[in-house]
Amino acid sequence: MFLPSTVRATFPENWPDALKDLSVPAAEIEVDVNDVQMLGTFNGFVRQNTETPQVHGFSKEFYQKIEAGLTDFPTGVMPRLGYCSWKGSTIVHKPAKTLADVMQTVTQNDPRIGRALTCAIVAEESVTLHLRQWQTIPPSSEFRVFVKDGAVLGVSQYHWRESFSELLRNASGYADLLQTLLLQVLPVLHLDECVIDICAHPEAAFVIEINPLIKQTDFCLFGRNGGDDFDGSMRLFDGRDVVSVRPYS
C-alpha cells in the first residue's frame, strides 16, 4: 500500500511557502517512525493491515513538539496529517487547546487517517502532523475550485446539497472574494491540476486544503454529468436548481 506522488503533492507540508502564506497558520511537526507506529495502535484500519508494532508509548519528544506548537495558537488548533484530518468524532469540532486535547483527537479511530498511517508504517516513513490555527468556517463560505492546466475549470459551493440565502443574495460579492484570492493562489500553485477548497467571506479568504483531481473527487454541483460539464462558472444551489453566477475561464 502506498500513496501516489500526485496525492502526496497535495499535502500541506509539500506546498510552496508562498501558498502556505495564503492558508491557515500552522505548526508542522515531524512524527518519527516509532510514534507513527504508536498512533497506529489506536486505529482499526492499521491493526487490520499491518503487523502489530512493538512500541511502548509515545516518545517524550512527540509530546514536547506538540506543546511547543500549541504556544503559538492560544485560541486552539485543528490537528491533521498531510493526507487528511480526523473527522470520525465530534471531538474534532472544537479547538484543541492543550496537549490532552490534541492527543484525544489524534488517537481517534478514523479509517482515512488509518490509510495514511498504514502507508507510512509499511514504508517505515515519518509523517507530518499539522497543528492548524483553529478557524470557524461558515458552511456558506466554503467553496471547491477545480483546476486543470493551471486554469480554473469551475467553482462550486462545497456544501452543494444546501441552499444559503446570504450566498445567493450576494453571489457577485463572494465571486469577487474568490477571484481576488485565486489571482494570488494560481501563480504560486505547484500543481497543474487539483481541487482547491477555499474559505471566502467578507472577514477572511484563505486556502483550506488541496486534493487531487481524480475520478473519486466529489465534483459538487458539477457532478450531475460525471464531472464533465465544467464551463468555468461558479455554481450555487437555490434549493431547487443550480445557479451559474459568472464565468471564471
QUIDAQUI-V240939 format. One record per pair of residues at least 12 apart in sequence whose ideal C-beta (glycine too) atoms are under 10 Angstrom apart, sorted by sequence separation. I is the first residue (numbers start at 0). J is the second residue. D is the distance in Angstrom with one decimal. If there is no record, write none. Layout:
((I	J	D) (I	J	D))
This chain:
((11	23	9.0) (39	51	9.1) (40	52	6.6) (79	91	9.0) (91	103	9.4) (142	154	5.6) (143	155	5.1) (195	207	8.2) (196	208	5.1) (197	209	10.0) (214	226	7.9) (220	232	9.4) (231	243	9.4) (232	244	6.5) (233	245	6.4) (12	25	9.6) (36	49	8.5) (39	52	6.2) (65	78	8.5) (78	91	8.1) (90	103	5.6) (91	104	5.6) (142	155	6.8) (143	156	7.7) (144	157	9.8) (184	197	8.1) (195	208	8.0) (196	209	7.4) (220	233	9.3) (221	234	6.7) (228	241	9.9) (230	243	7.4) (232	245	6.7) (233	246	8.3) (11	25	7.0) (36	50	9.9) (38	52	9.8) (40	54	6.9) (77	91	7.0) (90	104	5.5) (91	105	9.9) (112	126	9.8) (142	156	6.0) (143	157	5.0) (156	170	9.9) (181	195	8.1) (194	208	8.9) (195	209	5.5) (196	210	7.2) (212	226	9.1) (220	234	3.9) (231	245	9.0) (232	246	5.5) (233	247	6.5) (12	27	5.8) (36	51	9.4) (37	52	7.3) (39	54	8.6) (77	92	9.5) (88	103	8.7) (141	156	7.3) (142	157	5.7) (143	158	9.7) (180	195	9.5) (194	209	6.9) (195	210	8.1) (219	234	7.5) (220	235	7.5) (231	246	4.3) (232	247	7.0) (11	27	7.7) (12	28	9.9) (36	52	3.6) (38	54	9.5) (40	56	9.8) (77	93	9.5) (88	104	7.5) (90	106	9.8) (91	107	7.4) (140	156	9.2) (141	157	3.9) (142	158	9.7) (143	159	8.3) (181	197	7.9) (193	209	5.2) (194	210	4.4) (220	236	6.3) (230	246	7.2) (231	247	4.9) (232	248	8.5) (12	29	8.7) (35	52	8.8) (36	53	8.2) (37	54	4.7) (77	94	7.0) (78	95	6.0) (90	107	6.4) (139	156	7.5) (140	157	9.0) (141	158	6.4) (156	173	9.0) (180	197	6.4) (193	210	6.7) (194	211	7.1) (195	212	9.8) (219	236	9.1) (230	247	9.4) (231	248	3.0) (36	54	4.8) (37	55	8.4) (75	93	7.7) (76	94	6.4) (77	95	7.0) (85	103	9.9) (88	106	10.0) (89	107	10.0) (91	109	8.8) (138	156	8.6) (139	157	9.5) (140	158	9.9) (180	198	9.2) (181	199	9.5) (188	206	9.4) (193	211	6.2) (194	212	5.3) (223	241	7.9) (230	248	7.7) (33	52	8.2) (35	54	9.3) (37	56	6.7) (38	57	8.2) (75	94	2.4) (76	95	5.3) (85	104	5.3) (88	107	4.6) (138	157	7.6) (139	158	7.8) (154	173	9.5) (180	199	6.4) (190	209	7.1) (192	211	8.1) (193	212	5.5) (194	213	8.8) (229	248	8.6) (32	52	9.3) (33	53	9.6) (34	54	8.1) (37	57	5.2) (74	94	6.4) (75	95	5.7) (76	96	7.8) (84	104	8.9) (85	105	6.7) (87	107	5.8) (88	108	8.3) (138	158	4.7) (154	174	8.0) (177	197	6.5) (179	199	8.7) (184	204	9.9) (189	209	9.3) (192	212	4.7) (193	213	9.7) (221	241	9.1) (33	54	5.7) (37	58	8.2) (73	94	9.9) (75	96	4.4) (85	106	9.2) (86	107	9.0) (87	108	6.6) (88	109	7.5) (136	157	9.3) (137	158	9.9) (176	197	9.1) (178	199	9.4) (183	204	9.3) (184	205	9.6) (188	209	8.3) (190	211	8.3) (191	212	9.5) (192	213	9.4) (220	241	5.3) (32	54	9.5) (33	55	9.3) (34	56	9.4) (72	94	8.4) (74	96	7.6) (75	97	9.0) (78	100	8.8) (85	107	5.1) (87	109	4.0) (139	161	8.2) (176	198	9.6) (177	199	4.9) (184	206	6.3) (190	212	8.6) (194	216	5.7) (220	242	9.1) (33	56	9.5) (34	57	5.5) (38	61	9.2) (72	95	9.2) (73	96	7.5) (78	101	5.3) (85	108	9.4) (86	109	6.5) (87	110	7.1) (105	128	7.1) (138	161	6.6) (139	162	9.4) (140	163	8.9) (154	177	6.2) (176	199	4.2) (180	203	9.9) (181	204	9.5) (183	206	9.6) (193	216	9.6) (194	217	8.5) (220	243	9.1) (33	57	8.4) (34	58	5.6) (37	61	8.1) (72	96	8.3) (76	100	8.5) (77	101	9.8) (78	102	9.2) (85	109	4.8) (86	110	9.8) (87	111	8.0) (139	163	3.7) (142	166	9.5) (154	178	9.1) (175	199	9.1) (176	200	7.2) (180	204	4.5) (194	218	8.8) (33	58	6.4) (75	100	7.6) (76	101	7.2) (78	103	9.7) (79	104	9.1) (80	105	8.7) (84	109	8.4) (86	111	7.3) (87	112	8.0) (138	163	7.1) (139	164	8.6) (140	165	9.2) (174	199	8.9) (176	201	7.3) (179	204	6.9) (180	205	7.3) (181	206	9.7) (184	209	9.6) (194	219	9.5) (34	60	8.2) (35	61	9.9) (69	95	7.9) (75	101	9.6) (78	104	5.1) (79	105	9.2) (83	109	8.1) (85	111	8.5) (86	112	8.7) (87	113	9.7) (137	163	8.5) (139	165	5.7) (140	166	8.0) (151	177	9.2) (173	199	5.9) (180	206	7.7) (30	57	9.3) (31	58	7.1) (33	60	10.0) (34	61	4.6) (69	96	7.2) (77	104	8.2) (78	105	5.5) (84	111	8.5) (85	112	5.8) (101	128	8.6) (139	166	4.6) (151	178	9.0) (154	181	8.5) (172	199	9.5) (173	200	7.6) (176	203	9.3) (177	204	7.4) (30	58	9.4) (33	61	8.8) (34	62	9.6) (69	97	7.2) (76	104	9.4) (83	111	4.7) (84	112	8.1) (137	165	8.6) (138	166	9.4) (139	167	9.2) (172	200	9.5) (173	201	9.0) (176	204	5.1) (31	60	7.8) (69	98	7.0) (78	107	9.9) (80	109	9.7) (82	111	7.2) (83	112	6.4) (101	130	7.1) (137	166	9.4) (172	201	7.6) (30	60	9.8) (31	61	7.8) (34	64	9.5) (65	95	9.3) (68	98	9.9) (82	112	7.5) (139	169	9.8) (151	181	6.5) (29	60	9.8) (30	61	6.6) (66	97	8.7) (69	100	8.8) (80	111	9.2) (83	114	8.5) (142	173	7.9) (169	200	9.9) (173	204	9.6) (28	60	9.8) (29	61	9.8) (65	97	9.4) (66	98	5.4) (69	101	7.2) (80	112	6.3) (82	114	7.3) (83	115	6.7) (142	174	9.7) (169	201	8.8) (28	61	8.0) (65	98	5.5) (68	101	8.6) (79	112	8.9) (82	115	3.7) (140	173	7.8) (144	177	7.4) (151	184	9.9) (30	64	8.3) (81	115	7.5) (82	116	8.9) (139	173	8.5) (142	176	9.4) (151	185	7.6) (166	200	9.4) (28	63	9.9) (29	64	7.9) (30	65	9.8) (63	98	9.4) (65	100	9.9) (66	101	8.9) (80	115	5.3) (95	130	7.8) (142	177	6.1) (146	181	8.9) (150	185	7.9) (165	200	9.2) (28	64	4.6) (62	98	6.2) (65	101	5.3) (80	116	7.9) (82	118	8.2) (140	176	8.9) (144	180	9.3) (149	185	6.4) (27	64	9.6) (28	65	6.6) (65	102	7.8) (82	119	9.3) (96	133	8.5) (144	181	6.7) (149	186	9.1) (26	64	8.3) (94	132	9.0) (95	133	7.8) (142	180	9.7) (146	184	9.0) (26	65	8.6) (28	67	8.5) (62	101	9.4) (80	119	8.9) (94	133	3.7) (146	185	7.4) (149	188	7.2) (157	196	6.4) (28	68	5.9) (62	102	8.3) (65	105	8.8) (93	133	8.5) (94	134	9.2) (144	184	8.4) (152	192	8.7) (157	197	8.6) (26	67	7.5) (27	68	8.2) (61	102	9.5) (94	135	9.0) (144	185	9.5) (149	190	8.8) (150	191	9.5) (154	195	9.4) (157	198	9.3) (26	68	3.2) (38	80	9.1) (146	188	7.1) (149	191	5.7) (150	192	9.5) (152	194	9.7) (25	68	8.3) (26	69	7.8) (147	190	9.9) (148	191	5.8) (149	192	8.3) (154	197	8.4) (26	70	8.8) (61	105	9.9) (82	126	8.1) (146	190	7.5) (147	191	7.1) (148	192	6.8) (151	195	9.1) (26	71	6.1) (35	80	9.7) (57	102	8.2) (81	126	6.8) (82	127	9.6) (84	129	8.7) (146	191	7.9) (147	192	4.3) (154	199	9.6) (25	71	9.0) (26	72	7.5) (80	126	5.6) (81	127	5.1) (146	192	5.9) (147	193	8.5) (24	71	7.5) (25	72	8.5) (80	127	6.9) (81	128	8.7) (84	131	8.6) (145	192	8.5) (146	193	5.4) (0	48	6.9) (24	72	7.5) (57	105	9.7) (79	127	9.4) (80	128	6.3) (81	129	7.1) (145	193	8.4) (146	194	7.3) (0	49	9.0) (23	72	10.0) (57	106	9.6) (79	128	7.6) (80	129	7.2) (144	193	8.9) (145	194	5.8) (146	195	6.3) (26	76	7.6) (28	78	9.2) (30	80	8.5) (78	128	6.3) (79	129	5.1) (144	194	7.0) (145	195	8.1) (157	207	8.8) (25	76	7.7) (78	129	7.1) (79	130	8.5) (143	194	6.1) (144	195	4.3) (24	76	9.6) (25	77	8.9) (26	78	10.0) (77	129	8.3) (78	130	5.8) (79	131	6.4) (143	195	7.5) (144	196	7.6) (23	76	9.5) (25	78	9.8) (76	129	8.5) (77	130	7.7) (78	131	7.7) (142	195	8.7) (143	196	5.6) (144	197	5.9) (23	77	8.3) (25	79	8.7) (27	81	9.2) (76	130	4.1) (77	131	4.8) (142	196	7.3) (143	197	7.7) (75	130	9.4) (76	131	5.9) (77	132	8.0) (141	196	6.8) (142	197	4.9) (144	199	9.8) (178	233	9.1) (75	131	9.9) (76	132	6.2) (77	133	5.7) (141	197	7.4) (142	198	7.8) (177	233	7.0) (75	132	8.0) (76	133	5.7) (77	134	7.5) (140	197	8.8) (141	198	5.9) (142	199	6.0) (72	130	6.8) (74	132	7.3) (75	133	4.1) (76	134	9.9) (140	198	5.3) (141	199	8.2) (159	217	8.4) (174	232	9.7) (71	130	8.4) (72	131	8.4) (73	132	9.9) (74	133	5.7) (75	134	9.9) (140	199	5.8) (141	200	9.3) (159	218	9.0) (160	219	9.3) (174	233	5.4) (68	128	8.4) (72	132	4.9) (74	134	9.7) (136	196	9.7) (139	199	9.8) (140	200	3.9) (152	212	8.5) (157	217	8.7) (159	219	4.2) (160	220	9.6) (173	233	8.0) (41	102	9.9) (68	129	9.0) (69	130	6.6) (71	132	8.0) (72	133	7.0) (136	197	10.0) (137	198	8.4) (139	200	7.6) (140	201	9.1) (158	219	8.6) (159	220	4.8) (174	235	9.7) (46	108	9.5) (68	130	4.4) (136	198	4.9) (140	202	9.1) (142	204	9.8) (144	206	9.3) (155	217	9.3) (157	219	6.5) (159	221	9.1) (171	233	9.6) (173	235	8.7) (45	108	9.4) (47	110	9.9) (65	128	7.7) (67	130	9.7) (135	198	9.7) (136	199	9.9) (137	200	6.3) (140	203	8.4) (146	209	9.2) (155	218	7.5) (156	219	7.0) (157	220	9.7) (159	222	8.0) (170	233	7.6) (41	105	8.2) (42	106	8.5) (44	108	8.1) (49	113	9.7) (64	128	8.1) (134	198	7.0) (136	200	8.4) (140	204	8.7) (143	207	9.6) (155	219	3.7) (156	220	6.8) (41	106	4.3) (42	107	8.5) (43	108	5.3) (44	109	8.3) (45	110	9.6) (48	113	7.8) (65	130	7.1) (137	202	9.8) (142	207	9.2) (144	209	9.6) (147	212	6.5) (153	218	8.8) (154	219	9.2) (155	220	4.2) (170	235	6.2) (40	106	8.8) (41	107	7.4) (42	108	5.6) (43	109	9.4) (44	110	4.9) (47	113	8.4) (48	114	8.5) (64	130	9.2) (141	207	7.1) (146	212	7.2) (152	218	9.9) (153	219	9.0) (154	220	9.2) (155	221	5.9) (181	247	7.7) (14	81	9.7) (38	105	6.4) (41	108	6.3) (42	109	7.1) (43	110	7.3) (44	111	8.5) (45	112	8.8) (46	113	8.5) (49	116	8.6) (61	128	8.8) (136	203	8.9) (143	210	8.8) (145	212	6.5) (153	220	8.4) (154	221	9.2) (155	222	8.6) (177	244	9.8) (178	245	9.3) (11	79	8.1) (12	80	9.4) (13	81	7.2) (38	106	7.2) (41	109	9.4) (42	110	7.9) (44	112	8.0) (45	113	5.0) (48	116	9.5) (49	117	5.8) (52	120	7.0) (135	203	9.9) (153	221	5.4) (167	235	6.1) (10	79	9.8) (11	80	9.4) (12	81	5.2) (37	106	9.3) (44	113	2.7) (45	114	8.7) (48	117	5.0) (49	118	9.9) (134	203	7.8) (136	205	9.4) (152	221	7.9) (166	235	6.1) (167	236	8.7) (178	247	7.1) (10	80	8.0) (11	81	5.9) (42	112	6.5) (43	113	6.7) (44	114	6.3) (45	115	9.6) (47	117	8.9) (48	118	9.7) (50	120	8.9) (166	236	9.2) (167	237	5.9) (174	244	5.5) (175	245	9.9) (177	247	8.2) (10	81	2.9) (41	112	9.4) (42	113	4.3) (44	115	9.6) (45	116	5.1) (46	117	9.6) (49	120	5.1) (50	121	9.7) (134	205	7.9) (136	207	7.2) (145	216	8.1) (166	237	9.7) (167	238	8.9) (173	244	8.2) (174	245	5.9) (9	81	8.1) (10	82	6.5) (41	113	9.4) (42	114	9.4) (44	116	7.8) (45	117	5.2) (48	120	8.8) (49	121	6.5) (163	235	7.9) (170	242	7.5) (9	82	8.6) (10	83	9.5) (28	101	9.9) (39	112	9.5) (42	115	9.7) (44	117	6.4) (48	121	8.3) (134	207	8.2) (143	216	8.8) (145	218	7.5) (153	226	9.6) (162	235	8.2) (163	236	8.3) (164	237	9.3) (170	243	9.9) (171	244	6.9) (174	247	8.3) (7	81	7.5) (38	112	8.1) (39	113	7.7) (42	116	6.0) (45	119	9.7) (143	217	7.5) (145	219	8.8) (152	226	9.4) (155	229	10.0) (162	236	5.4) (163	237	9.5) (164	238	9.2) (170	244	4.7) (171	245	7.3) (6	81	9.4) (7	82	8.4) (30	105	9.2) (38	113	9.5) (41	116	9.3) (42	117	8.2) (45	120	6.7) (143	218	8.2) (153	228	8.4) (154	229	10.0) (159	234	7.9) (161	236	6.9) (162	237	5.7) (163	238	9.6) (167	242	7.1) (170	245	8.4) (6	82	7.4) (40	116	9.8) (45	121	9.9) (131	207	9.3) (143	219	5.2) (145	221	6.9) (152	228	9.9) (153	229	4.5) (159	235	8.7) (160	236	7.2) (162	238	3.8) (166	242	9.8) (38	115	9.8) (39	116	4.7) (131	208	9.6) (142	219	8.9) (143	220	8.8) (152	229	3.9) (153	230	6.4) (154	231	8.8) (155	232	9.1) (156	233	8.4) (159	236	5.7) (161	238	8.6) (162	239	8.3) (167	244	9.5) (38	116	5.8) (39	117	7.2) (143	221	8.8) (151	229	9.1) (152	230	8.4) (153	231	5.9) (154	232	7.4) (155	233	7.4) (156	234	7.1) (158	236	8.7) (166	244	9.8) (2	81	9.3) (37	116	10.0) (152	231	6.8) (153	232	5.8) (154	233	4.1) (155	234	4.8) (156	235	5.3) (2	82	6.9) (35	115	9.4) (36	116	8.4) (39	119	8.5) (151	231	6.6) (152	232	9.7) (153	233	7.3) (154	234	7.0) (155	235	8.0) (156	236	6.5) (162	242	9.7) (35	116	6.1) (38	119	9.1) (39	120	5.6) (145	226	8.3) (150	231	8.4) (151	232	9.8) (153	234	6.7) (154	235	9.4) (155	236	8.8) (35	117	9.9) (38	120	9.2) (147	229	8.2) (151	233	9.2) (159	241	8.8) (35	118	10.0) (36	119	8.9) (35	119	5.0) (36	120	5.8) (145	229	6.3) (35	120	6.1) (156	241	10.0) (30	116	9.6) (145	231	9.8) (155	241	8.9) (156	242	9.8) (32	119	7.7) (36	123	9.3) (32	120	7.8) (35	123	8.9) (38	126	8.3) (30	119	8.5) (35	124	7.6) (144	233	9.1) (32	122	9.4) (35	125	6.4) (38	128	9.0) (153	243	9.1) (154	244	8.4) (32	123	5.5) (34	125	8.3) (35	126	5.5) (142	233	7.8) (143	234	9.8) (154	245	9.8) (32	124	6.9) (33	125	9.6) (34	126	8.9) (142	234	9.8) (31	124	9.6) (32	125	6.0) (35	128	9.7) (142	235	9.6) (153	246	9.0) (154	247	6.1) (30	124	9.9) (31	125	5.2) (32	126	9.2) (34	128	9.1) (153	247	7.0) (30	125	5.7) (31	126	9.1) (151	246	9.3) (152	247	8.3) (153	248	8.2) (29	125	5.3) (30	126	5.0) (139	235	9.6) (151	247	4.3) (152	248	7.4) (28	125	9.9) (29	126	7.9) (30	127	7.0) (150	247	8.4) (151	248	6.3) (28	126	9.4) (29	127	6.0) (30	128	5.2) (150	248	6.3) (28	127	6.8) (29	128	7.9) (27	127	5.5) (28	128	4.4) (27	128	7.6) (28	129	7.6) (25	127	10.0) (26	128	8.6) (27	129	5.8) (28	130	6.8) (145	247	9.8) (25	128	9.8) (26	129	7.3) (27	130	8.1) (144	247	8.4) (25	129	4.8) (26	130	4.4) (27	131	9.7) (10	115	9.3) (25	130	6.0) (26	131	8.3) (23	129	9.0) (24	130	9.6) (25	131	4.2) (26	132	8.9) (24	131	7.5) (25	132	6.5) (23	131	4.8) (24	132	4.6) (6	115	9.6) (22	131	8.3) (23	132	5.3) (22	132	9.9) (23	133	8.7) (24	134	9.7) (7	118	9.5) (23	134	5.8) (2	114	8.1) (6	118	9.6) (2	115	7.2) (23	136	9.9) (0	114	7.5) (12	126	9.0) (13	127	9.0) (2	117	9.9) (12	127	4.2) (1	117	9.7) (2	118	5.1) (10	126	9.2) (11	127	7.7) (12	128	9.6) (0	117	5.7) (1	118	5.6) (2	119	8.9) (10	127	7.0) (12	129	7.3) (0	118	5.4) (1	119	9.8) (11	129	5.7) (0	119	10.0) (10	129	8.9) (0	120	9.4) (1	121	7.5) (2	122	9.1) (11	131	8.2) (0	121	5.8) (1	122	6.7) (0	122	8.8) (2	124	10.0) (1	124	9.9) (84	208	8.3) (83	208	8.5) (81	208	9.8) (83	210	9.1) (79	208	8.4) (21	180	7.0) (21	181	9.9) (21	183	5.8) (22	184	9.4) (20	183	9.0) (21	184	5.7) (18	183	9.2) (17	183	8.6) (18	184	6.9) (21	187	7.5) (17	184	9.2) (20	187	8.5) (21	188	9.7) (18	186	9.8) (19	187	9.4) (17	186	8.3) (18	187	5.0) (17	187	3.9) (18	188	6.5) (16	187	8.7) (17	188	9.4) (18	189	7.0) (15	187	5.5) (17	189	9.5) (18	190	9.8) (14	187	8.7) (15	188	8.1) (14	188	8.9) (15	189	5.4) (14	189	6.8) (22	197	9.6) (23	198	8.8) (13	189	7.7) (14	190	9.5) (21	197	9.5) (22	198	9.7) (13	190	9.7) (18	195	9.7) (9	189	9.6) (23	203	9.7) (8	189	6.9) (9	190	7.1) (24	205	9.6) (8	190	5.9) (23	205	6.0) (21	204	8.7) (22	205	5.5) (23	206	8.0) (9	193	6.3) (21	205	6.2) (22	206	4.2) (23	207	7.4) (5	190	8.1) (8	193	8.2) (9	194	8.5) (20	205	9.6) (21	206	5.3) (22	207	7.3) (23	208	9.3) (9	195	9.5) (20	206	9.7) (22	208	8.1) (5	192	8.8) (19	206	8.7) (22	209	9.1) (5	193	8.7) (18	206	6.9) (18	209	8.4) (14	206	8.6) (14	208	10.0) (11	206	9.2) (14	209	7.4) (13	209	9.5) (11	208	7.3) (10	208	9.3) (11	209	8.0) (9	208	7.6) (10	209	8.4) (9	209	4.4) (8	209	8.4) (9	210	5.7) (9	211	5.7) (8	211	8.0) (9	212	9.7) (6	210	8.5) (7	211	9.6) (6	211	5.4) (5	211	5.2) (5	212	8.9) (6	213	8.5) (3	211	8.0) (5	213	7.7) (3	213	9.3))
